Amino acid sequence: MPAPRRKPLLAWEPLPYLVVVVLLIATTVIRPESPAWLFWPFTIALVAAVAWVVAGLVPRRRTNPDQWGDLAALDGLVVVDAPHADREVRAIAPVNDARRHQAAIELARLHGGADQAAVLVPRANRWLTRRYRIGVQLVGGDRPRHAGFLSDAVDAHWRDRLDALAQTRRYARVPARITGSGRPFGVELDLSGLEGALTDAGVTNGEVAGED
């Protein structure tokens, strides 16, 4: 089935804060002298919204990947390797938003070298947006580091199949190269072997073979 394009609204991290802001603005109109049928339900809603914000600040057990699609480690995940495959058509994909993650990319290069591997994580996003994208996690160093996302066109091509793979706790790993000798670094992915790797893993057209 098609992968979701956006994070559910109730799971969007900024939502509780926006609700509290709206309710606080409403306090300029709804005062204690307002009718009881209006004031008390409003007060209950405000208290509930503040509690919602506080609950979001309480440390929770981390998942891997976390709610933004970042990896803490490869432990507990099944990695499907998609090594380079000789093809007539070039299959190199630059990573978008790499300029925003220069520190992470530089550390990945320091610990893992310019040529390393990257794990593709569907349903990744950043804090202020609900749009899901395929995140790129460099894994050649001491720990995974977020380097950016696949471009929209590449994302659209692979989204459903990579999402289907991830639902079985499996993630594709492709060759990556960090370009440049200094900032700003770029990241290029070799996706030439991804089609064959997904087929071998039983993933076709956004479905896993053998699953209902």
Residue frames as a rotation matrix with the C-alpha (Angstrom) as fourth column:
MET 1
0.579 0.815 0.000 0.00
0.815 -0.579 0.000 0.00
0.000 0.000 -1.000 0.00
PRO 2
0.297 -0.484 0.823 1.18
0.308 -0.768 -0.562 3.57
0.904 0.420 -0.079 -0.59
ALA 3
-0.423 -0.530 -0.735 3.38
0.882 -0.057 -0.467 5.03
0.206 -0.846 0.492 2.13
PRO 4
0.621 0.655 -0.430 1.92
0.743 -0.667 0.057 7.98
-0.250 -0.354 -0.901 4.08
ARG 5
0.202 -0.512 0.835 3.09
0.635 -0.580 -0.509 11.37
0.745 0.634 0.208 2.89
ARG 6
-0.131 -0.167 0.977 2.70
-0.440 -0.873 -0.209 13.30
0.888 -0.458 0.041 6.13
LYS 7
-0.922 -0.198 -0.333 2.99
0.224 0.429 -0.875 12.67
0.316 -0.881 -0.351 9.86
PRO 8
0.023 0.979 -0.201 -0.42
0.838 0.091 0.539 12.42
0.546 -0.180 -0.818 11.61
LEU 9
0.136 0.072 0.988 -1.47
-0.086 -0.993 0.084 15.78
0.987 -0.097 -0.129 13.01
LEU 10
0.917 0.288 0.277 -1.76
-0.287 -0.008 0.958 14.50
0.278 -0.958 0.075 16.59
ALA 11
0.660 -0.745 -0.102 1.81
0.721 0.588 0.368 13.15
-0.214 -0.316 0.924 16.38
TRP 12
0.292 -0.532 0.795 3.22
0.488 -0.632 -0.602 16.48
0.823 0.564 0.074 15.13
GLU 13
-0.272 -0.529 -0.804 5.49
0.936 0.050 -0.349 17.79
0.225 -0.847 0.482 17.90
PRO 14
-0.967 -0.170 0.192 4.65
0.128 -0.969 -0.211 21.54
0.222 -0.180 0.958 17.67
LEU 15
-0.263 0.959 0.106 0.86
0.264 -0.034 0.964 20.95
0.928 0.281 -0.244 17.87
PRO 16
0.233 0.404 -0.885 0.52
0.952 0.093 0.293 21.09
0.200 -0.910 -0.363 21.71
TYR 17
-0.599 -0.526 -0.604 2.44
0.639 -0.768 0.034 24.38
-0.482 -0.365 0.796 21.80
LEU 18
-0.896 0.320 0.308 0.24
0.052 -0.613 0.789 25.88
0.441 0.723 0.532 19.08
VAL 19
0.031 0.955 -0.294 -2.90
0.583 0.221 0.782 24.81
0.812 -0.196 -0.550 20.95
VAL 20
0.032 -0.080 -0.996 -1.64
0.969 -0.241 0.050 26.45
-0.244 -0.967 0.070 24.17
VAL 21
-0.903 -0.402 -0.151 -0.77
0.347 -0.890 0.295 29.67
-0.253 0.214 0.943 22.32
VAL 22
-0.595 0.750 0.288 -4.23
0.127 -0.266 0.956 29.85
0.793 0.605 0.063 20.76
LEU 23
0.268 0.730 -0.629 -5.91
0.775 0.224 0.590 29.23
0.572 -0.646 -0.506 24.11
LEU 24
-0.313 -0.446 -0.839 -3.75
0.854 -0.518 -0.043 31.84
-0.415 -0.730 0.543 25.83
ILE 25
-0.975 0.028 0.221 -4.74
0.104 -0.819 0.564 34.37
0.197 0.573 0.796 23.20
ALA 26
-0.205 0.978 -0.038 -8.36
0.337 0.107 0.936 33.44
0.919 0.179 -0.351 23.86
THR 27
-0.160 0.118 -0.980 -7.93
0.987 0.035 -0.157 34.39
0.016 -0.992 -0.122 27.54
THR 28
-0.976 -0.172 -0.135 -8.07
0.173 -0.985 0.007 38.03
-0.134 -0.016 0.991 26.44
VAL 29
-0.529 0.848 -0.019 -11.73
-0.490 -0.287 0.823 37.41
0.693 0.445 0.568 25.57
ILE 30
0.382 0.646 -0.661 -12.80
0.175 0.652 0.738 34.62
0.907 -0.398 0.136 27.92
ARG 31
-0.538 -0.518 0.665 -12.53
-0.471 -0.470 -0.747 35.96
0.699 -0.715 0.009 31.47
PRO 32
-0.952 0.158 -0.262 -13.70
0.302 0.618 -0.726 34.64
0.047 -0.770 -0.636 34.91
GLU 33
-0.548 0.790 -0.275 -16.77
-0.300 -0.493 -0.817 36.83
-0.781 -0.365 0.507 34.60
SER 34
-0.663 0.305 -0.683 -17.73
-0.673 0.155 0.723 35.07
0.327 0.940 0.102 31.34
PRO 35
0.450 0.891 0.064 -20.73
-0.856 0.409 0.317 32.71
0.256 -0.197 0.946 31.43
ALA 36
0.068 -0.425 0.903 -19.96
-0.710 0.615 0.343 29.51
-0.701 -0.664 -0.259 33.35
TRP 37
0.748 0.291 0.597 -20.85
0.130 0.818 -0.561 27.31
-0.651 0.497 0.573 30.37
LEU 38
0.868 -0.488 0.088 -18.03
-0.027 -0.225 -0.974 29.04
0.495 0.843 -0.209 28.45
PHE 39
0.371 -0.779 0.505 -15.42
-0.876 -0.474 -0.088 29.76
0.308 -0.410 -0.858 31.14
TRP 40
0.294 -0.275 0.915 -15.15
-0.666 0.628 0.402 26.34
-0.686 -0.728 0.002 32.78
PRO 41
0.847 -0.053 0.529 -14.91
0.358 0.792 -0.495 24.20
-0.392 0.608 0.690 29.63
PHE 42
0.763 -0.609 0.218 -12.33
-0.151 -0.495 -0.855 26.69
0.629 0.619 -0.470 28.36
THR 43
0.322 -0.644 0.694 -10.35
-0.947 -0.210 0.245 26.42
-0.012 -0.736 -0.677 31.62
ILE 44
0.553 -0.071 0.830 -10.41
-0.179 0.963 0.202 22.63
-0.814 -0.260 0.520 31.45
ALA 45
0.921 -0.202 0.332 -9.21
0.380 0.287 -0.879 22.76
0.083 0.936 0.342 27.84
LEU 46
0.591 -0.733 0.338 -6.36
-0.558 -0.673 -0.485 25.12
0.583 0.098 -0.807 28.78
VAL 47
0.282 -0.464 0.839 -5.22
-0.836 0.311 0.453 22.92
-0.471 -0.829 -0.300 31.68
ALA 48
0.718 0.034 0.695 -5.38
0.170 0.960 -0.222 19.84
-0.675 0.277 0.684 29.45
ALA 49
0.896 -0.398 0.194 -3.32
0.124 -0.195 -0.973 21.59
0.425 0.896 -0.125 26.76
VAL 50
0.357 -0.791 0.497 -0.64
-0.889 -0.451 -0.080 22.62
0.288 -0.413 -0.864 29.27
ALA 51
0.355 -0.184 0.916 -0.54
-0.501 0.790 0.353 19.04
-0.789 -0.585 0.188 30.58
TRP 52
0.937 0.012 0.350 -0.13
0.282 0.568 -0.773 17.87
-0.208 0.823 0.529 26.98
VAL 53
0.646 -0.742 0.177 2.92
-0.397 -0.525 -0.753 20.12
0.652 0.416 -0.634 26.59
VAL 54
0.189 -0.576 0.795 4.42
-0.966 0.036 0.256 18.94
-0.176 -0.817 -0.550 29.89
ALA 55
0.657 0.111 0.746 3.87
-0.129 0.991 -0.034 15.30
-0.743 -0.074 0.665 28.92
GLY 56
0.945 -0.297 0.135 5.80
0.187 0.154 -0.970 15.93
0.267 0.942 0.201 25.73
LEU 57
0.393 -0.833 0.389 8.76
-0.725 -0.541 -0.427 17.23
0.566 -0.114 -0.816 27.73
VAL 58
0.526 -0.172 0.833 9.01
-0.635 0.571 0.519 14.10
-0.565 -0.803 0.192 29.89
PRO 59
-0.473 -0.778 -0.414 11.85
-0.872 0.347 0.344 11.86
-0.124 0.524 -0.843 28.65
ARG 60
0.685 0.711 0.160 10.52
-0.649 0.695 -0.311 8.79
-0.332 0.109 0.937 26.92
ARG 61
0.141 -0.592 0.794 12.08
0.149 0.805 0.574 5.51
-0.979 0.038 0.202 25.94
ARG 62
-0.191 -0.310 -0.931 13.87
-0.794 -0.509 0.333 6.15
-0.577 0.803 -0.149 22.65
THR 63
0.738 0.368 0.566 12.86
0.085 0.781 -0.619 4.20
-0.670 0.505 0.545 19.62
ASN 64
-0.355 -0.894 -0.274 15.24
-0.371 -0.134 0.919 3.31
-0.858 0.428 -0.284 16.83
PRO 65
-0.615 -0.399 0.680 14.66
0.488 -0.870 -0.069 5.05
0.619 0.289 0.730 14.46
ASP 66
-0.738 0.356 -0.574 13.24
0.416 -0.430 -0.801 7.84
-0.532 -0.830 0.169 16.62
GLN 67
0.224 0.973 -0.047 10.18
0.577 -0.172 -0.798 9.93
-0.785 0.152 -0.600 15.78
TRP 68
0.478 -0.108 -0.872 12.22
-0.540 -0.819 -0.194 11.99
-0.693 0.563 -0.450 13.30
GLY 69
0.992 -0.066 -0.108 13.77
-0.044 0.620 -0.783 9.02
0.119 0.782 0.612 11.53
ASP 70
0.213 -0.966 0.143 17.23
-0.871 -0.254 -0.421 9.34
0.444 -0.035 -0.896 13.11
LEU 71
0.626 -0.087 -0.775 19.13
0.161 0.987 0.019 6.15
0.763 -0.137 0.632 13.99
ALA 72
0.742 -0.418 0.524 20.83
-0.652 -0.266 0.710 5.68
-0.158 -0.868 -0.470 17.35
ALA 73
-0.427 -0.826 0.368 22.61
-0.616 0.564 0.551 2.52
-0.663 0.008 -0.749 16.16
LEU 74
-0.294 0.292 -0.910 22.17
-0.816 0.419 0.398 -0.38
0.498 0.860 0.115 13.79
ASP 75
-0.993 -0.067 0.100 21.53
-0.114 0.789 -0.603 -2.78
-0.039 -0.610 -0.791 16.67
GLY 76
-0.424 0.883 0.203 18.16
0.129 0.280 -0.951 -4.47
-0.897 -0.377 -0.232 16.38
LEU 77
0.403 0.521 -0.753 17.76
-0.674 -0.387 -0.629 -3.57
-0.619 0.761 0.196 12.71
VAL 78
0.235 -0.303 0.923 18.14
0.589 0.800 0.113 -5.83
-0.773 0.517 0.367 9.72
VAL 79
0.026 -0.339 -0.940 20.24
-0.529 -0.803 0.275 -4.12
-0.848 0.490 -0.200 7.06
VAL 80
0.665 0.203 0.718 19.67
0.498 0.596 -0.630 -4.99
-0.556 0.777 0.296 3.41
ASP 81
-0.236 -0.863 -0.447 22.85
0.063 -0.473 0.879 -4.18
-0.970 0.179 0.166 1.51
ALA 82
0.863 0.430 0.265 22.51
0.327 -0.076 -0.942 -2.67
-0.385 0.900 -0.206 -1.96
PRO 83
-0.055 -0.984 -0.170 26.10
0.329 -0.179 0.927 -2.63
-0.943 -0.005 0.333 -3.28
HIS 84
-0.184 -0.116 -0.976 27.18
-0.718 -0.662 0.214 -0.99
-0.671 0.741 0.039 -6.51
ALA 85
0.204 0.266 0.942 25.83
0.478 0.813 -0.333 -2.66
-0.854 0.518 0.038 -9.65
ASP 86
-0.833 -0.544 -0.101 27.13
0.141 -0.385 0.912 -2.02
-0.536 0.745 0.397 -13.15
ARG 87
0.255 0.946 0.198 24.46
0.657 -0.019 -0.754 -0.22
-0.710 0.322 -0.626 -15.15
GLU 88
-0.264 -0.293 0.919 24.34
0.925 -0.346 0.156 1.73
0.272 0.891 0.363 -18.37
VAL 89
0.401 0.496 0.770 22.39
0.218 -0.868 0.446 4.54
0.890 -0.011 -0.456 -16.71
ARG 90
-0.688 -0.705 0.175 24.18
0.058 -0.293 -0.954 6.49
0.724 -0.646 0.243 -13.98
ALA 91
0.380 0.849 -0.368 22.47
0.430 0.191 0.882 6.02
0.819 -0.494 -0.293 -10.61
ILE 92
-0.658 -0.617 -0.432 24.16
0.706 -0.306 -0.638 8.61
0.261 -0.725 0.637 -8.40
ALA 93
0.408 0.872 0.271 21.80
0.597 -0.479 0.644 10.68
0.691 -0.100 -0.715 -6.25
PRO 94
-0.656 -0.604 0.452 22.95
0.063 -0.642 -0.764 13.81
0.752 -0.473 0.459 -4.40
VAL 95
-0.267 0.519 -0.812 21.61
0.955 0.255 -0.151 14.25
0.129 -0.816 -0.564 -0.86
ASN 96
0.139 0.426 0.894 19.40
0.279 -0.883 0.378 17.29
0.950 0.197 -0.241 -0.30
ASP 97
0.862 0.285 0.420 19.82
-0.214 -0.546 0.810 19.62
0.460 -0.788 -0.409 2.70
ALA 98
0.416 -0.779 -0.469 23.42
0.811 0.551 -0.196 18.52
0.411 -0.299 0.861 3.27
ARG 99
-0.306 -0.556 0.773 24.36
0.176 -0.831 -0.528 22.16
0.936 -0.025 0.352 3.89
ARG 100
0.387 0.544 0.745 22.23
-0.640 -0.423 0.641 22.09
0.664 -0.725 0.184 7.04
HIS 101
0.988 0.009 0.151 24.08
-0.111 0.722 0.683 19.10
-0.103 -0.692 0.714 8.46
GLN 102
0.516 -0.851 -0.099 27.71
-0.378 -0.122 -0.918 19.99
0.769 0.511 -0.384 7.88
ALA 103
-0.066 -0.560 0.826 28.84
-0.997 0.001 -0.078 19.24
0.043 -0.828 -0.559 11.42
ALA 104
0.499 0.326 0.803 27.36
-0.449 0.890 -0.082 15.73
-0.741 -0.319 0.591 11.32
ILE 105
0.989 -0.141 -0.044 28.78
0.022 0.438 -0.899 15.05
0.146 0.888 0.436 7.85
GLU 106
0.297 -0.938 0.180 32.21
-0.691 -0.342 -0.637 16.29
0.659 0.065 -0.749 8.89
LEU 107
-0.033 -0.262 0.964 32.21
-0.909 0.409 0.080 13.96
-0.415 -0.874 -0.252 11.91
ALA 108
0.802 0.365 0.473 31.07
-0.146 0.888 -0.437 11.05
-0.579 0.282 0.765 9.74
ARG 109
0.820 -0.553 -0.145 33.92
-0.164 0.015 -0.986 11.77
0.548 0.833 -0.078 7.33
LEU 110
0.077 -0.820 0.567 36.41
-0.940 -0.250 -0.233 12.03
0.333 -0.515 -0.790 10.19
HIS 111
-0.068 -0.051 0.996 35.42
-0.736 0.676 -0.015 8.67
-0.673 -0.735 -0.084 11.66
GLY 112
0.405 0.379 0.832 34.46
0.124 0.879 -0.461 6.75
-0.906 0.290 0.309 8.52
GLY 113
-0.648 -0.723 0.241 36.30
0.372 -0.024 0.928 8.33
-0.665 0.691 0.284 5.61
ALA 114
-0.614 0.379 -0.693 34.99
-0.675 -0.708 0.210 9.87
-0.411 0.596 0.690 2.42
ASP 115
-0.320 0.492 -0.810 33.69
-0.585 0.569 0.577 6.55
0.745 0.659 0.106 1.09
GLN 116
-0.916 0.117 0.384 31.31
-0.280 0.499 -0.820 4.81
-0.288 -0.858 -0.425 3.45
ALA 117
-0.683 0.730 0.001 27.73
0.599 0.560 0.572 3.58
0.417 0.391 -0.820 3.62
ALA 118
-0.815 0.525 0.246 24.37
-0.579 -0.761 -0.293 5.21
0.033 -0.381 0.924 4.25
VAL 119
-0.746 0.664 0.053 21.11
0.626 0.727 -0.282 3.73
-0.226 -0.177 -0.958 5.52
LEU 120
-0.773 0.559 0.301 17.88
-0.174 -0.643 0.746 5.01
0.611 0.524 0.594 3.94
VAL 121
-0.818 0.472 -0.327 15.14
0.489 0.275 -0.828 5.66
-0.301 -0.838 -0.456 6.51
PRO 122
-0.473 0.724 0.502 11.60
0.373 -0.351 0.859 6.37
0.798 0.594 -0.104 5.26
ARG 123
0.575 0.810 -0.113 9.11
0.544 -0.276 0.792 8.45
0.611 -0.517 -0.600 7.26
ALA 124
-0.350 -0.717 -0.602 11.86
0.925 -0.364 -0.105 10.83
-0.144 -0.594 0.791 8.39
ASN 125
0.485 0.461 0.743 11.12
0.554 -0.819 0.146 14.49
0.676 0.341 -0.653 9.00
ARG 126
-0.728 -0.673 0.131 12.23
0.354 -0.533 -0.769 17.53
0.587 -0.513 0.626 10.95
TRP 127
-0.748 0.371 -0.550 10.55
0.586 -0.019 -0.810 19.09
-0.311 -0.928 -0.203 14.00
LEU 128
-0.532 0.524 -0.665 8.65
-0.244 -0.847 -0.472 21.90
-0.811 -0.089 0.578 12.28
THR 129
-0.410 0.403 -0.818 7.29
-0.903 -0.055 0.426 19.98
0.127 0.914 0.386 9.31
ARG 130
0.218 0.585 0.781 4.83
-0.572 0.725 -0.384 17.12
-0.791 -0.363 0.493 8.96
ARG 131
0.685 0.088 -0.723 6.05
-0.713 0.284 -0.641 16.04
0.149 0.955 0.257 5.53
TYR 132
0.623 -0.457 0.635 7.67
0.013 0.818 0.575 12.63
-0.782 -0.350 0.515 5.48
ARG 133
0.572 -0.538 -0.619 10.89
-0.793 -0.171 -0.584 12.21
0.208 0.825 -0.525 3.52
ILE 134
0.858 -0.387 -0.338 13.51
0.384 0.920 -0.080 9.49
0.341 -0.061 0.938 3.11
GLY 135
0.810 -0.567 0.151 16.31
-0.536 -0.609 0.585 10.32
-0.240 -0.554 -0.797 5.50
VAL 136
0.565 -0.735 -0.375 19.96
0.007 0.459 -0.889 9.55
0.825 0.499 0.264 4.83
GLN 137
0.888 -0.279 0.365 21.97
-0.389 -0.034 0.921 8.23
-0.245 -0.960 -0.139 7.79
LEU 138
0.269 -0.884 -0.384 25.73
-0.615 0.149 -0.774 7.93
0.741 0.444 -0.503 7.28
VAL 139
0.930 0.175 0.323 26.88
-0.361 0.596 0.717 4.79
-0.068 -0.784 0.617 9.09
GLY 140
0.583 -0.766 -0.271 30.56
0.203 0.461 -0.864 4.49
0.787 0.448 0.424 8.24
GLY 141
-0.250 -0.722 0.645 31.80
-0.482 -0.485 -0.730 5.97
0.840 -0.494 -0.227 11.50
ASP 142
-0.975 -0.221 -0.021 31.33
-0.079 0.433 -0.898 5.32
0.208 -0.874 -0.440 15.20
ARG 143
-0.456 0.890 -0.014 27.55
0.432 0.207 -0.878 5.91
-0.778 -0.407 -0.479 15.04
PRO 144
-0.079 0.490 0.868 24.86
0.990 -0.066 0.127 6.89
0.119 0.869 -0.479 12.51
ARG 145
-0.574 -0.092 -0.814 24.64
0.287 -0.953 -0.094 10.56
-0.767 -0.288 0.573 11.58
HIS 146
0.462 0.848 0.260 21.86
0.637 -0.113 -0.763 12.34
-0.617 0.518 -0.592 9.70
ALA 147
-0.630 -0.776 0.025 23.17
0.518 -0.396 0.759 13.87
-0.579 0.491 0.651 6.45
GLY 148
-0.701 0.440 -0.561 19.95
-0.638 -0.739 0.218 15.05
-0.318 0.511 0.799 4.79
PHE 149
0.137 0.853 0.503 17.22
-0.157 0.520 -0.840 13.60
-0.978 0.036 0.205 2.60
LEU 150
-0.518 -0.159 0.840 16.71
0.747 0.395 0.535 12.16
-0.417 0.905 -0.085 -0.85
SER 151
-0.942 0.201 -0.269 15.53
-0.300 -0.863 0.406 14.66
-0.151 0.463 0.873 -3.44
ASP 152
-0.145 0.985 0.095 11.80
-0.688 -0.031 -0.725 14.81
-0.711 -0.171 0.682 -4.13
ALA 153
0.309 0.267 -0.913 12.06
-0.919 0.331 -0.214 12.96
0.245 0.905 0.348 -7.45
VAL 154
-0.568 -0.586 -0.578 14.22
-0.382 0.809 -0.446 10.17
0.729 -0.033 -0.684 -6.04
ASP 155
-0.835 0.330 0.440 12.05
-0.412 0.155 -0.898 10.01
-0.365 -0.931 0.007 -2.92
ALA 156
0.120 0.969 -0.214 8.90
-0.895 0.012 -0.446 9.56
-0.430 0.245 0.869 -5.01
HIS 157
0.096 -0.144 -0.985 10.50
-0.768 0.619 -0.165 6.70
0.633 0.772 -0.051 -6.95
TRP 158
-0.571 -0.506 -0.646 11.62
-0.037 0.802 -0.596 4.67
0.820 -0.317 -0.477 -3.91
ARG 159
-0.520 0.296 0.801 9.25
-0.811 -0.465 -0.355 5.79
0.267 -0.834 0.482 -1.15
ASP 160
0.497 0.863 0.088 6.67
-0.845 0.459 0.275 2.99
0.197 -0.211 0.957 -1.20
ARG 161
0.576 -0.311 -0.756 9.18
0.044 0.935 -0.352 0.16
0.816 0.170 0.553 -1.50
LEU 162
-0.569 -0.820 0.065 11.53
0.007 -0.084 -0.996 1.48
0.823 -0.566 0.053 1.18
ASP 163
-0.318 0.542 0.778 8.57
-0.926 -0.353 -0.133 2.09
0.203 -0.762 0.615 3.48
ALA 164
0.730 0.589 -0.348 7.32
-0.535 0.808 0.246 -1.47
0.426 0.006 0.905 2.95
LEU 165
0.093 -0.802 -0.590 10.81
0.240 0.593 -0.768 -2.74
0.966 -0.071 0.248 3.79
ALA 166
-0.704 -0.413 0.578 10.96
-0.364 -0.489 -0.793 -0.62
0.610 -0.768 0.194 6.95
GLN 167
0.237 0.871 0.430 7.65
-0.911 0.046 0.410 -2.03
0.337 -0.489 0.804 8.20
THR 168
0.872 -0.026 -0.490 9.49
0.105 0.985 0.135 -5.34
0.479 -0.169 0.861 8.59
ARG 169
0.825 -0.565 -0.039 12.32
-0.166 -0.307 0.937 -3.61
-0.541 -0.766 -0.347 10.51
ARG 170
0.147 -0.783 0.604 14.63
0.873 0.389 0.293 -3.81
-0.464 0.485 0.741 7.50
TYR 171
0.732 0.004 -0.681 16.47
-0.140 -0.978 -0.156 -0.84
-0.667 0.209 -0.716 6.01
ALA 172
0.823 -0.415 0.387 18.46
0.527 0.305 -0.793 -0.52
0.211 0.857 0.470 2.81
ARG 173
0.455 -0.774 -0.440 22.15
0.054 -0.469 0.881 0.36
-0.889 -0.424 -0.172 3.00
VAL 174
0.897 -0.103 0.429 23.80
0.431 -0.012 -0.903 1.89
0.098 0.995 0.034 -0.05
PRO 175
-0.131 -0.990 -0.048 27.31
0.991 -0.132 0.016 3.13
-0.023 -0.046 0.999 -0.88
ALA 176
0.917 0.385 -0.103 27.88
0.390 -0.920 0.033 6.80
-0.082 -0.070 -0.994 -0.11
ARG 177
-0.138 -0.965 0.223 30.60
0.940 -0.199 -0.277 9.32
0.312 0.171 0.935 -0.85
ILE 178
0.622 0.200 -0.757 31.24
0.515 -0.833 0.203 12.54
-0.590 -0.516 -0.621 1.01
THR 179
0.343 -0.452 0.823 32.44
0.846 -0.232 -0.480 15.05
0.408 0.861 0.303 -1.56
GLY 180
0.693 -0.183 0.697 34.72
-0.192 -0.979 -0.066 18.00
0.695 -0.088 -0.714 -0.96
SER 181
-0.144 -0.850 -0.507 37.85
0.565 0.349 -0.747 18.39
0.812 -0.394 0.430 1.12
GLY 182
-0.938 -0.081 -0.338 36.27
0.330 -0.516 -0.791 20.94
-0.110 -0.853 0.510 3.43
ARG 183
-0.084 0.967 -0.242 33.00
0.662 -0.127 -0.739 22.66
-0.745 -0.222 -0.629 4.18
PRO 184
0.134 0.900 0.414 30.58
-0.894 0.290 -0.342 22.75
-0.428 -0.324 0.844 2.53
PHE 185
-0.854 -0.356 0.380 30.62
-0.222 0.909 0.353 18.99
-0.471 0.218 -0.855 2.12
GLY 186
-0.011 0.855 -0.518 28.22
-0.987 0.073 0.142 17.17
0.159 0.513 0.844 -0.18
VAL 187
-0.453 -0.065 0.889 26.97
-0.358 0.927 -0.114 13.61
-0.817 -0.370 -0.443 -0.06
GLU 188
-0.148 0.376 -0.915 26.29
-0.966 0.144 0.215 11.39
0.213 0.915 0.342 -3.06
LEU 189
0.017 0.263 0.965 24.58
-0.511 0.832 -0.218 8.00
-0.860 -0.489 0.148 -2.94
ASP 190
-0.792 -0.245 -0.560 25.09
-0.603 0.458 0.653 5.10
0.096 0.855 -0.510 -5.32
LEU 191
-0.062 0.893 0.447 21.59
-0.706 0.277 -0.651 3.66
-0.705 -0.356 0.613 -5.87
SER 192
-0.292 -0.100 -0.951 22.59
-0.919 0.305 0.250 1.35
0.265 0.947 -0.181 -8.72
GLY 193
-0.848 -0.117 -0.517 22.08
-0.055 0.989 -0.134 -1.79
0.528 -0.085 -0.845 -6.65
LEU 194
-0.761 0.551 0.342 18.92
-0.533 -0.231 -0.814 -0.72
-0.370 -0.802 0.469 -4.81
GLU 195
0.112 0.846 -0.522 16.43
-0.983 0.172 0.068 -2.17
0.147 0.506 0.850 -7.29
GLY 196
-0.066 -0.208 -0.976 18.04
-0.286 0.941 -0.181 -5.61
0.956 0.267 -0.121 -7.17
ALA 197
-0.940 -0.339 -0.028 18.38
-0.056 0.237 -0.970 -5.54
0.336 -0.910 -0.242 -3.39
LEU 198
-0.482 0.837 0.258 14.71
-0.784 -0.281 -0.554 -4.73
-0.391 -0.469 0.792 -2.86
THR 199
0.270 0.554 -0.788 13.67
-0.835 0.542 0.095 -7.41
0.479 0.632 0.609 -5.32
ASP 200
-0.409 -0.514 -0.754 15.84
-0.053 0.838 -0.543 -9.96
0.911 -0.182 -0.371 -3.53
ALA 201
-0.985 0.054 0.166 14.27
-0.171 -0.090 -0.981 -8.85
-0.038 -0.995 0.098 -0.23
GLY 202
-0.598 0.796 0.093 10.82
0.801 0.593 0.076 -9.59
0.005 0.120 -0.993 -1.66
VAL 203
-0.158 0.520 -0.839 9.68
0.296 -0.786 -0.543 -5.96
-0.942 -0.335 -0.030 -1.91
THR 204
-0.828 -0.025 0.560 7.82
0.557 -0.145 0.818 -5.06
0.061 0.989 0.134 -5.10
ASN 205
-0.372 0.719 0.587 5.41
0.240 -0.536 0.809 -2.19
0.896 0.442 0.027 -5.74
GLY 206
-0.366 0.171 0.915 5.29
-0.730 -0.663 -0.168 -1.15
0.578 -0.729 0.367 -2.10
GLU 207
0.738 0.617 0.272 4.44
-0.659 0.573 0.488 -4.62
0.145 -0.540 0.829 -0.80
VAL 208
-0.378 -0.833 0.404 6.48
-0.883 0.455 0.113 -7.37
-0.278 -0.314 -0.908 0.85
ALA 209
-0.163 0.288 -0.944 6.15
-0.631 0.705 0.324 -10.69
0.759 0.648 0.067 -0.89
GLY 210
-0.532 0.007 -0.847 4.45
0.371 0.900 -0.226 -13.32
0.761 -0.435 -0.482 1.21
GLU 211
-0.885 0.273 -0.377 2.59
0.279 -0.338 -0.899 -10.81
-0.372 -0.901 0.223 3.43
ASP 212
-0.066 0.945 0.321 -1.12
0.997 0.051 0.056 -10.09
0.036 0.324 -0.945 3.25
